[in-house]
Amino acid sequence: MNHHTSGRPVLRDATPAAPAPFPGRDGGATGAPRRPRFRLAAACAAVAAAAALLSGCGGDSSGHASAHTESPGSSSSSSNSTKDKAGMDGMEGMDDKAMGDPSATPADKIADAEITRGAFRLLDTRPPGMDDVKGTAWLAQHKDGTTVTVSLSGLKPGAAYMAHLHAQQCSDDNGGEHFQFRKGGATTPPNEVHLMFEAGKSGKATTTVNNTRKTGENAVALVVHPREAMDNRIACADFEF
């Protein structure tokens, strides 16, 4: 049989092709595209927002308040200030009297105590304007432990200062390292003896700190420096055992 071809082009099916299937998790095809998981993302965002709110407001399960609600004279406030300005960690939650109490009985007034004293002398590391600093440090050892008192004049009015017991004499590297009851232990009280104080309007300051352990003759000096600049040691006092 003879077949005749027409000069007309062959008509093709005009029906649009179906979209290609989307791959499934296992590499196979699925019949429909996956939808974005908006509901899961929204849920995660809500959980994160709730957690941030609780942490920012101090809303933990124990009901503890944020440190920002405490008064300026509280121990937490003092410790945060110490940490920020003096680079000293581990002070949070510490009793403020662990670093000085101006109303405490001075070391030189404690009955039945072994008392030693030392006069402050200026150090070459002192910052400008500290040339008139002078004073006395006392160390008393008694049945309840050790008491240290510092009394200074010639300070900058209103400025904050710190003092520490040191394990070396003033002539030996300006007092060297801090005295520690347990060497290599914590660098904060009660393992060390720290005093923190502010100078009054006349540039004078006096404070006392107590520790429940005796230093013996191993704490031989006391060094004072600005609270915000520990390397700028102002003056040092050797104890006369």
C-alpha positions in Angstrom: 0.0 0.0 0.0 1.3 3.4 -0.9 1.3 6.1 1.8 0.9 9.7 0.9 2.4 12.5 3.0 1.0 15.9 3.3 2.9 19.1 3.1 1.4 20.2 6.4 3.5 19.9 9.6 2.6 17.2 12.0 0.5 18.6 14.9 1.8 18.0 18.4 -0.1 17.8 21.7 -0.5 21.3 23.0 -1.1 20.1 26.6 1.6 21.6 28.9 4.0 19.1 30.4 3.6 18.4 34.2 6.3 19.9 36.4 9.2 17.6 37.3 8.8 15.9 40.6 10.8 17.1 43.6 13.5 14.8 45.0 12.7 13.2 48.3 15.0 12.8 51.3 16.2 9.4 50.0 16.9 10.7 46.5 13.6 9.4 45.1 10.9 11.6 43.6 7.9 12.9 45.4 4.8 14.2 43.9 4.7 17.6 45.5 7.2 20.3 46.6 8.1 20.6 50.3 6.7 23.7 52.0 8.9 26.0 54.1 8.7 25.1 57.8 7.4 28.5 59.0 5.6 27.0 62.0 8.8 25.3 63.3 10.8 28.5 62.8 8.2 30.6 64.6 8.1 28.2 67.5 11.9 28.3 67.9 11.9 32.1 67.9 9.2 32.2 70.6 11.3 29.9 72.8 14.4 31.9 72.3 12.6 35.2 73.2 11.2 33.7 76.3 14.7 32.5 77.4 16.2 35.9 76.8 13.5 37.6 78.8 14.0 35.3 81.8 17.8 35.6 81.8 17.7 39.4 81.4 15.3 39.9 84.3 16.7 37.4 86.7 13.6 35.3 86.5 15.0 31.9 87.4 13.1 29.2 89.1 14.6 30.1 92.5 13.3 33.6 92.4 16.6 35.3 92.8 16.6 39.0 91.8 19.0 40.6 89.3 22.2 42.1 90.8 21.1 45.4 89.2 18.4 45.8 91.8 20.8 45.8 94.8 21.8 48.9 96.5 25.2 50.6 95.7 26.6 49.5 99.0 25.8 45.8 98.7 28.4 43.1 98.5 27.5 42.2 94.9 27.8 45.8 93.8 31.2 46.1 95.4 32.4 42.9 93.9 31.3 43.8 90.4 33.1 47.1 90.7 36.2 45.4 91.9 36.0 42.9 89.0 35.6 45.6 86.3 38.1 48.2 87.6 40.8 46.0 89.1 40.6 43.0 86.9 39.9 40.7 89.9 37.6 37.7 89.3 35.7 35.7 91.8 34.5 38.5 94.0 30.8 38.1 93.3 28.7 37.3 96.3 31.5 38.1 98.8 30.7 39.9 102.0 31.9 43.5 101.7 33.5 43.3 105.1 35.9 40.7 103.7 37.8 43.7 102.1 37.5 46.3 104.8 35.3 47.8 107.5 36.1 51.3 108.7 34.1 50.8 111.8 35.9 47.6 112.9 38.3 47.6 115.8 41.7 48.7 114.5 44.5 46.2 114.6 46.5 48.3 117.1 43.6 48.4 119.5 43.0 44.6 119.8 43.6 43.3 123.3 46.0 40.3 123.9 47.3 40.4 120.3 50.8 40.3 118.8 50.9 43.6 116.9 53.4 44.8 114.4 53.5 48.0 112.4 55.1 49.5 109.3 55.4 53.0 107.9 54.6 53.5 104.2 57.3 54.7 101.9 56.7 55.9 98.3 57.4 53.6 95.3 58.8 54.6 91.9 55.8 53.0 90.3 53.3 55.5 91.8 51.1 57.5 89.4 51.5 61.3 89.2 50.1 63.4 92.0 50.9 60.8 94.7 54.0 62.3 96.1 52.5 63.3 99.4 51.1 59.9 100.4 52.1 58.7 103.8 50.7 56.6 106.6 50.9 53.4 108.7 49.9 49.8 108.4 49.3 47.5 111.5 49.0 43.7 111.6 47.7 42.0 114.7 47.6 38.3 115.3 45.2 37.0 118.0 43.0 34.1 119.0 40.5 34.9 116.3 43.0 35.1 113.5 44.6 38.2 111.8 43.5 41.8 111.7 45.1 44.4 109.3 44.5 48.1 109.5 45.7 50.8 107.0 45.7 54.5 107.6 46.8 56.9 104.8 46.8 60.6 103.9 47.8 62.5 100.8 45.4 60.5 98.6 43.2 61.9 95.9 39.9 62.9 97.5 37.0 60.6 96.5 39.3 58.1 94.7 39.2 54.4 95.3 42.2 52.4 96.4 43.2 48.8 97.3 45.9 47.3 99.5 47.2 43.7 99.8 49.4 41.8 102.1 52.6 40.8 100.3 55.0 37.9 100.8 58.2 40.0 100.1 59.6 43.1 101.6 59.3 46.5 99.9 62.9 46.5 98.8 62.3 43.1 97.0 60.5 43.9 93.8 58.2 46.4 95.6 56.7 43.6 97.7 56.6 41.0 95.0 53.6 38.7 94.9 50.5 38.7 97.2 50.7 36.8 100.4 48.5 33.6 100.3 47.6 31.3 103.1 47.6 28.5 100.6 50.1 29.2 97.8 48.7 28.7 94.4 45.2 28.9 95.7 42.5 31.5 95.1 43.6 35.1 94.5 40.7 36.5 96.5 39.8 36.6 100.2 39.9 34.6 102.4 43.0 33.0 100.8 44.5 36.5 100.4 44.1 39.7 102.5 42.6 42.6 100.6 41.6 46.0 101.8 39.4 48.3 99.6 38.6 51.9 100.6 37.9 55.4 99.3 39.7 58.6 100.3 37.7 61.3 102.1 37.5 64.9 101.1 40.7 65.6 102.9 42.5 62.8 101.1 42.6 60.5 104.2 41.4 56.9 104.5 41.4 54.3 107.2 40.0 50.8 107.1 40.4 47.4 108.8 39.9 43.8 107.7 39.8 40.6 109.6 40.8 37.0 108.6 40.1 33.9 110.6 43.7 32.5 110.1 47.0 33.7 111.3 49.6 34.9 108.8 52.6 34.1 111.1 55.7 36.0 109.8 55.0 35.1 106.1 53.1 38.3 105.3 55.9 40.8 105.5 54.6 43.9 103.7 51.4 45.8 102.7 51.2 47.5 99.3 48.6 50.1 98.3 47.6 51.1 94.7 44.7 52.8 92.8 41.9 50.3 92.5 41.7 50.7 88.8 45.5 50.4 88.2 47.0 47.5 90.1 50.4 47.9 88.5 50.8 51.5 89.7 51.9 50.7 93.2 51.9 53.9 95.3 53.5 52.9 98.6 54.7 50.0 100.6 55.0 49.3 104.3 57.3 46.6 105.8 56.2 44.9 109.0 58.7 44.8 111.9 58.5 41.3 113.4 
